Amino acid sequence: MWVRALVFAMSTGHDGQLERFYLVQVGSFDPRPAFSVEELLAEGITDVRWWTPEELERGDGVFAPRRLPELLATLLVNGPPETPLDVGGLTR
């Protein structure tokens, strides 16, 4: 439902990444990453958990994409877009 391209230097020789965001309906579960705590920290990830729309609106964290609270609010009102929406990227 969303896409964004990020351009930045990587040690692997790549120059960024293309992200695709999907809307998938699932039953309730606790998120448990396959990565170790050290691997998550190396990726800049400090926490993995569910967020309520209200928590997102308060801005208690750093989200990707940065406009996630706004994008989610629009999604909840209008439903998913007909075609993937470019949610903007970052250039470093």
C-alpha positions as YAML, in Angstrom:
chain: A
units: angstrom
residues:
- id: 1
  name: MET
  ca: [0.00, 0.00, 0.00]
- id: 2
  name: TRP
  ca: [3.01, 2.31, 0.50]
- id: 3
  name: VAL
  ca: [6.48, 2.49, -1.05]
- id: 4
  name: ARG
  ca: [9.57, 4.57, -0.45]
- id: 5
  name: ALA
  ca: [13.11, 4.64, -1.79]
- id: 6
  name: LEU
  ca: [16.01, 5.52, 0.46]
- id: 7
  name: VAL
  ca: [19.38, 6.55, -0.95]
- id: 8
  name: PHE
  ca: [22.42, 6.32, 1.31]
- id: 9
  name: ALA
  ca: [25.90, 4.81, 1.28]
- id: 10
  name: MET
  ca: [26.12, 1.26, 2.57]
- id: 11
  name: SER
  ca: [29.20, -0.76, 3.47]
- id: 12
  name: THR
  ca: [27.94, -3.53, 1.15]
- id: 13
  name: GLY
  ca: [28.42, -1.36, -1.92]
- id: 14
  name: HIS
  ca: [24.68, -0.77, -2.38]
- id: 15
  name: ASP
  ca: [23.38, 2.79, -2.45]
- id: 16
  name: GLY
  ca: [20.15, 2.38, -0.50]
- id: 17
  name: GLN
  ca: [16.97, 0.38, -0.39]
- id: 18
  name: LEU
  ca: [13.44, 0.19, -1.72]
- id: 19
  name: GLU
  ca: [10.77, -0.43, 0.91]
- id: 20
  name: ARG
  ca: [7.29, -1.81, 0.31]
- id: 21
  name: PHE
  ca: [4.63, -1.65, 3.02]
- id: 22
  name: TYR
  ca: [1.77, -4.15, 2.95]
- id: 23
  name: LEU
  ca: [-1.52, -4.28, 4.81]
- id: 24
  name: VAL
  ca: [-2.10, -7.78, 6.16]
- id: 25
  name: GLN
  ca: [-4.88, -8.81, 8.51]
- id: 26
  name: VAL
  ca: [-3.77, -11.42, 11.08]
- id: 27
  name: GLY
  ca: [-4.84, -12.74, 14.44]
- id: 28
  name: SER
  ca: [-3.40, -11.35, 17.65]
- id: 29
  name: PHE
  ca: [0.22, -12.26, 18.45]
- id: 30
  name: ASP
  ca: [3.28, -10.92, 20.27]
- id: 31
  name: PRO
  ca: [5.94, -9.69, 17.83]
- id: 32
  name: ARG
  ca: [9.19, -11.64, 18.29]
- id: 33
  name: PRO
  ca: [12.00, -10.81, 15.86]
- id: 34
  name: ALA
  ca: [14.33, -13.54, 14.64]
- id: 35
  name: PHE
  ca: [17.30, -11.18, 15.12]
- id: 36
  name: SER
  ca: [19.25, -11.04, 18.38]
- id: 37
  name: VAL
  ca: [19.18, -7.89, 20.52]
- id: 38
  name: GLU
  ca: [22.66, -7.03, 19.25]
- id: 39
  name: GLU
  ca: [21.60, -7.42, 15.61]
- id: 40
  name: LEU
  ca: [18.55, -5.22, 16.18]
- id: 41
  name: LEU
  ca: [20.65, -2.53, 17.87]
- id: 42
  name: ALA
  ca: [23.08, -2.61, 14.94]
- id: 43
  name: GLU
  ca: [20.11, -1.76, 12.70]
- id: 44
  name: GLY
  ca: [19.05, 1.11, 14.98]
- id: 45
  name: ILE
  ca: [16.04, -0.81, 16.34]
- id: 46
  name: THR
  ca: [15.60, -0.34, 20.07]
- id: 47
  name: ASP
  ca: [12.13, -1.80, 20.63]
- id: 48
  name: VAL
  ca: [9.63, -4.11, 18.93]
- id: 49
  name: ARG
  ca: [6.03, -3.88, 20.04]
- id: 50
  name: TRP
  ca: [2.52, -2.92, 18.95]
- id: 51
  name: TRP
  ca: [1.57, 0.79, 19.00]
- id: 52
  name: THR
  ca: [-1.93, 2.18, 19.34]
- id: 53
  name: PRO
  ca: [-2.96, 5.02, 17.01]
- id: 54
  name: GLU
  ca: [-3.01, 7.30, 20.06]
- id: 55
  name: GLU
  ca: [0.59, 6.41, 20.96]
- id: 56
  name: LEU
  ca: [1.66, 7.11, 17.39]
- id: 57
  name: GLU
  ca: [-0.07, 10.50, 17.46]
- id: 58
  name: ARG
  ca: [1.75, 11.44, 20.70]
- id: 59
  name: GLY
  ca: [5.03, 10.85, 18.91]
- id: 60
  name: ASP
  ca: [6.60, 8.77, 21.69]
- id: 61
  name: GLY
  ca: [9.02, 7.14, 19.22]
- id: 62
  name: VAL
  ca: [10.87, 7.50, 15.95]
- id: 63
  name: PHE
  ca: [8.94, 5.81, 13.17]
- id: 64
  name: ALA
  ca: [9.66, 4.79, 9.62]
- id: 65
  name: PRO
  ca: [8.28, 6.35, 7.60]
- id: 66
  name: ARG
  ca: [8.42, 9.51, 9.72]
- id: 67
  name: ARG
  ca: [4.84, 10.38, 8.71]
- id: 68
  name: LEU
  ca: [3.52, 7.05, 10.00]
- id: 69
  name: PRO
  ca: [0.97, 8.62, 12.41]
- id: 70
  name: GLU
  ca: [-0.51, 10.74, 9.59]
- id: 71
  name: LEU
  ca: [-0.42, 7.85, 7.11]
- id: 72
  name: LEU
  ca: [-2.15, 5.49, 9.54]
- id: 73
  name: ALA
  ca: [-4.86, 8.06, 10.36]
- id: 74
  name: THR
  ca: [-5.58, 8.45, 6.63]
- id: 75
  name: LEU
  ca: [-5.60, 4.66, 6.17]
- id: 76
  name: LEU
  ca: [-8.09, 4.19, 9.01]
- id: 77
  name: VAL
  ca: [-10.47, 6.78, 7.49]
- id: 78
  name: ASN
  ca: [-10.09, 6.06, 3.77]
- id: 79
  name: GLY
  ca: [-8.85, 2.47, 3.62]
- id: 80
  name: PRO
  ca: [-5.87, 1.39, 1.51]
- id: 81
  name: PRO
  ca: [-5.03, 3.39, -1.63]
- id: 82
  name: GLU
  ca: [-5.92, 2.04, -5.09]
- id: 83
  name: THR
  ca: [-2.23, 2.03, -6.06]
- id: 84
  name: PRO
  ca: [0.84, 2.09, -3.81]
- id: 85
  name: LEU
  ca: [1.41, 5.55, -2.35]
- id: 86
  name: ASP
  ca: [4.96, 6.95, -2.37]
- id: 87
  name: VAL
  ca: [5.46, 7.97, 1.26]
- id: 88
  name: GLY
  ca: [8.75, 9.76, 0.63]
- id: 89
  name: GLY
  ca: [12.30, 8.73, 1.17]
- id: 90
  name: LEU
  ca: [15.40, 10.09, 2.77]
- id: 91
  name: THR
  ca: [18.72, 10.96, 1.26]
- id: 92
  name: ARG
  ca: [21.82, 10.90, 3.41]
...
